[in-house]
Amino acid sequence: MPKQNTLYEKTGGRRISLYAELGRYFTADGGFDETTFRQIIQTSLKDCVRSLTPQESPIAQGKWLSAYLSEVMDYLSEKGMPDAASNLCKTAVEEATNAGIGEVAISPKHLKGLLQTIPPLSAGKKKRQRSLDEKRKKIYQAALKVFSEDGFHQATMNKIATQSGVAKGTVYEYFKSKEELLDQLLEERYEEIVERISAICDRGTNVLEQTREMIEFWVGFIEENPQLYRLIQSEAIFQRSGDKVMFYDYMISHLPMFKERIVALNREKNLKTTSFYTTFYGILGFIDGVAQKWFRCQMDYPLKDEIPVILEVLFNGFVGEQITRRHFFSPTADE
């Protein structure tokens, strides 16, 4: 592996390179692309022994693979992805066997983590399935309306039952309290949103096109679901649920490889290596501001009409660097 110079290390060169590598064989929500990973390992094992003899090759390949697995598994451990690490390691060991490598070292720390995942779980994120029958749907629709109009603290299960047309006793069969009702309502909607964003991120289009699609999706979602959006944004709701995370934090935690996927797609280097999460939250915050203006105008125009302005500001900014002639930020290795 080439020696890193000071500038490369300062700007997070190896860390950003690792993001890109991981993003190639993980989907945004943590699903493992085994085929792509095998191809990468096969190519890398061949590349690291081009000038070595057949006797030297297995030893050199084993050392390289051991070091690489240690680095990648450390990172996946930091991300809280033990199942992904298990699937990746299992595939790497299979490729090592196929290549005739006699020894691959795995640290006790990583081995302990791997043993804890036995039997292996599917790398694809398991979605909790609920059968949303008509009564449950009616309860959710009524709850959205009541929570949005009355606020969580003033809302009652009686009013939700009346609005839904479902008997109060039946409502309590589904949900023990309004707290449980709200939690399940939001969780299901959160899952739907994350699935949509993950699907966009995993398409084969370039990173700028995907970013545009994600922005357009979120603006469209707000316009189509204003009550749900206001419920998500309600500070009172999250103050009530002190153990719950804010929606945007939920989104990030359920898209563990989102940043890596974006970096991997940035093949033409169209994005600056600025603070990823600051930029992510900043984009969402800007859209929130545009949405608040829309609400203050009584939603009397299509919110999607704001998309060109949002894209112009977020993609091109207020002024260009050719005007300011300044750089205001230099990324660090952890950005």
N, C-alpha and C positions, 0 to 999 in steps of 0.2 A: 504494500500500500504506500503511495507517495507520501513523503514527509510534508507535514502541514507547515506553512509559513505563518508568521505572526498575524498578518492581516486575515488569513483564512480562519485562524482560531478565534480572533477577536470578533469577527462577524458571524461566528457560529457556523463556520463552514462545514465541519463534520456533522454537527447536530442537524443542520438543514439538509445535508446529504442523506443522513439517516432517515429524516422525515420522508424524503422523496422515495427512498428504497422501500420503506414500510408501506407507504401509500400505494405502491404498485401492487402489493399482494394482500392488502386488507381493504375491505369496503369501509365506508364512513362509519357504519354502526358496528364495526369489529368483525364482520364476516371474513373468513380466511379463504383466499383464492389459491388453492393448493397447486393448480396447474401452473400459474404464473411463478409461484415461489420455486417450484421444481426446476423450471426453466432457468431462473436466475441462479440457483445453486449449481446446476450442471455447468452453466457457462462460466461461473466464477471459479469452480474447481479446476476447469481446464485452463483458465487464464493464469492461475497462480503457479502452474508448473511447466509453462511452455519451454523453459530453458533447462529443465531438470531431467535426469535420467529416470528410467522406469523404476529403479530401486529407490530413488530419492522421493519420487512423486507422492506415494501414499502418506509418508511421514509429513511432508510439507502441507499436503491437503488437509490432513488431520489437524495440524496446528492452526492453519487458517480457519477451518470450520469451527474449531473450539473457541477461538478468539471472537469470531463473528457471532456465534450463538450466544456467547457471554454478553456481548454488547447489546444484541437485540433483546435477549430475555431480561436483561436489566431494565431496558426501556419499557417493555411490556409489563414488567412487574410494577414499575412506577405508575403506569397507566391503569393498574388494577385489572389486568386482563390475563389471569392465569390459564384459562381454557385456550385462549389464542396461543399463548406460549407453549402449551402442551401439544397442540396440533402442529405448530410450526416445528418444534423440536422433533416430534415423531417423524415428520416428513423429511427433515434434514438427515436424521439417522438412517432412514431408508435409502436416501440418495448416497449417503456415505458407504453403505453396504454395497450398493450397486456399483460404486466406483472402486471397490476393493480397498477402502480405507480401513485399516485394522484398529485404529484407536481415535476416539473423540472424547475429549475431557469435558465433563460437566461438573460445575462446582457443587458442593454439598447444599448450598443455599438454593440453587436452581433445582437440584434433584429433589429436595424437600417439597418445593412448590409443585413439581411435576407429579410426585406421588400423591399429593393432596387432590389432584384432579382425576384420579382413577376411580371409576371407569371414565374414559374421556367423554366430555360433553360436546355436543354439536357446537362448532364455532359460530354458526349463524345465530343471531339473537333470537331467543325463543319468545314469541309474542303470546301473552296471555290471552286465551280465546274466551270470549263471553258470547253467549247467544243473546243478542239484544232483541228480545221480542217486542211486540208493539206496546205493551204496557210500560216496559222499561224506557222505551224511546219517548213515550208520552210524559213520563215522570221527568226525564232529562230535559225535555223541551220546556216543561213548566218550571223546573228548577232554575234553568237559565234565565227565564223571564223574571221570576220572583227575586232571585239573587241580584240581578242587574237593576231592577227597579227599586227594591226595598233595601238592598244591602244585606250582607250575610247575617249580621246581628239581629236585624229586624225581621228577617224571613222566618217563616214557620212551616213545619211539615203540613199543618192543616191547610194553609193557603196553597202550598205546592200540590197537595192532593186535590183540592178543589179545582185549581187551574188545569190539572192534568186529566180530570174526569175519572181518576182511579180512586177506588175506595181507600180511606186512610189506613185501614188495617192491611191492605195489600201493599201499600207504599212501605209500611214498616216491615213487611215480609222481605222486601228487596233491600231496604236500608234501615239500619237500627237507629240512625240519627241523621240530622241534616249535615253534621260533620262528615259522616261516612258517605253520604250522598254526594256532597261536594268533592270529596277526595276521589271517588270513583269516576265521577263525571270528568274532572280535570285530567285524571290519569289516562283515561281512554282517549280524550281529545289530544293530549300531549303525544301519545303514542302515534296517533294518526298523522300529526304534523311532522314528527321526527321521521316517520316512514317516507313521507313525501320528500322531505329534504334529502334524506339518504339516497332515495331513488334518483333525484336530480344529480347529486354529487357523483353517483356511480355510472353515469352515462359516459359515452366516449367523446363528448364534445370538449372543446378547450376550456381552460379555467375561466376565462373572461365570459364566455357564453354561459357557463354554469352559474357564475356569480350573478349574471343578469337574470337568469331563469329563477334563481332562488329569491332574488329581490322581488321579481314580478309575482312569484307564487305567494310570498308573505303579504304583499300589498293586497293582492286579490283575496287572500284568506280573510284579512281584516275587513274588507268591504263586504264579503259574503257572510261573515260571522261577527258582526259588531258587538252583539251581546256577550258572546264568548270571549272576544278580545278584551272587552272592558272588565270582564270577570277575572281574566288572567292577570290584568294589570292592576287590579284592585289591591292597594296596600293593606286594607283591612283584612282581606282574605289571608294574606300571608302572615300578618301579625297574629291572626287567630291560629294558624298552623305554624307554630314556632319551629317545629321539627321538619318542615317542608322547605324545599329549595325554591327559589324563584324560577319561573318558567325558562328563562334563557340559560340559567345554570343547569336545569334539567336537560335542556336540549344538548348542551355540550357534554354532559356526563353520559348521555345515551348515544352520542356520536363520538366514541373515544378516539377514532382515527380520522376525524374530520379534518384537522389541520394537516396531518400527514398526506391525506388524499388530495387536498388542495395543492400542497407543495409538489406532489408527484405529478399532478396534471399541469403544473406550471413549466412545461418543457421549453417553452419559448421565452421564459423569464420575463413574462409580462407583468408580474407582481413584484413590488418592492418587498424586501425581507424586513418589514417593520414588525412591530409587536402584533402578532396574529390576533390574540384575544382582545387586545385593546381595539384593534380595527373591527373585529367581529361585533363586539358590543357597541362600538361607535356607529356602525351601520344600522344596527337594530334600533339604537337610540334615536338616530336621525329620522328613521321611518316612524318611530313612536311620536316624534314631534309633529311630523306631517299629519299623522292620524289624529292627533289632538286638535289641530286646526280644522280638520274635516268635521270632527264632532262638534266643535264650537260653531261651525257653519250649519249645524243641524243636518249634516250629511246630505245637503241639497245638491250635490254634484257627484259624479262618479269618482271615487278615490283613485281608480286606475288612471284618471287623467293626470295625476301627479307623477306617474312613473317616469316620463321623460325628464322632468325636473330632478327627481331623485337620482336617476342615472347620471345626469349631467354633473351634478354636484359630487356624487360619490366617485365617479370614474375620472372626471376632469378637474374637480376642485374649483375653488373660487378664482385662483390665479395659477399660472403655470410657473415652473421653476425658472423658465427663461425670463420671467418678470422679477421674481424675488431674488434670484441668483443666490439662494441660500438653501442649505439642508438643515432641517430642524431636529432630525433624529438619526442616530446611528444605532442599529440593532446590536444586542449582545447575544451570547451563545444560547441563552435560555428563551429568547423571544420566538 
